[in-house]
């Protein structure tokens, strides 16, 4: 049987209770649609007016209202949940990490990934700029784990611009990638679909991209366009605007057959194997 997955699009703000109520209704919809795994977007529980606002909302590892919410809903709905991201503050650190935590149907946190690449940028041709590091610390290392959607690699938003992260996951048997995100409108319009489909194609992997959408407190606008993409780069389901849920069945057998017949992952040559150019090459 092909696993059915759900991707959730939200429009979060600074009201924690309102955000969790919105997430709860959408998770219930995903479970009712027969999904075995659902992905929430980045900052699903809190999207504040500034990057530093998240520090006040940080939770200790394994303890806090958002983590309790995710664990209880996973257990009650019989649904694996990728908890988008939430700020988790490690002992002795001054800034939280943007943690994407995977919960199983027992409500257990079976994997956690801390966002590696922080969005410290100015957008070309605009006065718009962001400094995520003002309110977060970067994580360390890639995470790939077993899930109903096969070997799941956890990533977050800006990570999608760094293909080496995803290529490193293939050594751990990567089959599916979750990408909770809050892409800006300018970068979303220019690159969102392009980057997601590229990561799917080059890794022959499914991509589950859950996005924030709309205008948020402080004037920030996010692109939306949540998508489920197959291993051949085909968009199986998408929601361009608005709040809602999309679902799709992942044909893992077709993925395995494609990887067998089109073994691009086996043809990789690590950089150290490439010789420098010679005079003959020139």
Secondary structure by P-SEA (a helix, b strand, c coil): cbbbbbbbbbbccccaaaaaaaaaaaaaaaaaacccbbbbccccccccccccccccccccccccaaaaaaaaaaaaacccccccbbbbbccccccccccccccccccccccccccccccccccccccccccccccbbbbbbbbbbbccccbbbbbcccccccaaaaaaaccccccbbbbbccccaaaaaccaaaaaaaaaaaacbbbbbbbccccccccccccccccccccccccccccccccbbbbbbbaaaaaaaaaaaccccccccccccccccccccc
